[in-house]
Amino acid sequence: MELVVGIMRTDELKRVLISQREEMEEFIGRERIIPREVEENVRGLLSSPRVLTILGVRRSGKSVLAWRLSGENSLYINFFR
């Protein structure tokens, strides 16, 4: 079996990132998001230079939590689409 690695052009990558941002903004605006206590607890960890990993069962709100924590100066990318 041969492994094929693709290279994404810059304009294509920008299109994908913009599309993901728009989809998440639409989802957040459409759904009733319940604020969770964990969001404030995790927010305090963001000042650490370490990597923050969010783990949980399917459909438990991991992506929404990551999006809400990301802020304006961060980039949220979903690699599992």
C-alpha positions in Angstrom: 0.0 0.0 0.0 1.4 3.4 -1.0 1.0 6.4 1.2 0.0 9.5 -0.8 0.6 12.9 0.9 -1.2 15.8 -0.7 0.0 19.4 -0.5 -2.7 22.0 -0.2 -2.4 25.3 -2.0 -2.5 28.4 0.2 -5.7 29.7 -1.4 -7.4 26.3 -0.9 -6.3 26.2 2.8 -7.6 29.8 3.3 -11.0 28.7 1.8 -11.2 25.7 4.1 -10.4 27.7 7.2 -12.9 30.4 6.3 -15.5 27.8 5.6 -14.9 26.1 9.0 -15.1 29.4 10.8 -18.4 30.3 9.0 -19.9 26.9 9.8 -19.0 27.1 13.5 -20.3 30.7 13.8 -23.6 29.5 12.2 -23.8 26.5 14.5 -23.1 28.6 17.6 -25.7 31.1 16.6 -28.3 28.5 15.7 -27.9 26.1 18.7 -28.8 26.7 22.3 -25.4 26.5 23.9 -25.5 25.9 27.7 -22.7 27.6 29.6 -20.6 25.1 31.5 -18.6 25.6 34.7 -15.7 23.8 33.1 -15.3 26.7 30.6 -14.2 29.1 33.3 -12.0 26.4 35.0 -10.3 25.7 31.6 -9.9 29.3 30.7 -7.4 29.8 33.5 -5.2 27.1 32.0 -4.9 29.0 28.7 -2.1 31.2 30.1 0.1 28.2 30.4 2.6 27.6 27.6 1.6 23.9 27.6 -0.7 22.1 25.1 -4.3 21.9 26.3 -6.1 18.7 25.2 -9.8 18.4 25.5 -11.1 14.8 25.8 -14.6 13.5 26.1 -17.2 11.2 24.7 -18.8 11.9 21.3 -21.1 14.9 21.1 -20.2 16.2 24.6 -19.3 19.7 23.4 -15.5 19.5 23.0 -15.6 21.4 19.7 -17.9 24.1 21.1 -15.7 24.4 24.2 -12.6 24.8 22.0 -14.3 27.3 19.8 -15.5 29.4 22.8 -12.1 29.3 24.4 -10.2 30.2 21.2 -11.0 33.9 21.2 -10.4 36.5 18.5 -6.6 36.1 18.2 -6.7 32.3 17.9 -7.3 29.9 15.1 -9.6 27.0 15.5 -9.1 24.1 13.0 -11.1 20.9 12.9 -8.9 18.2 11.4 -11.5 15.5 11.6 -14.0 16.7 9.0 
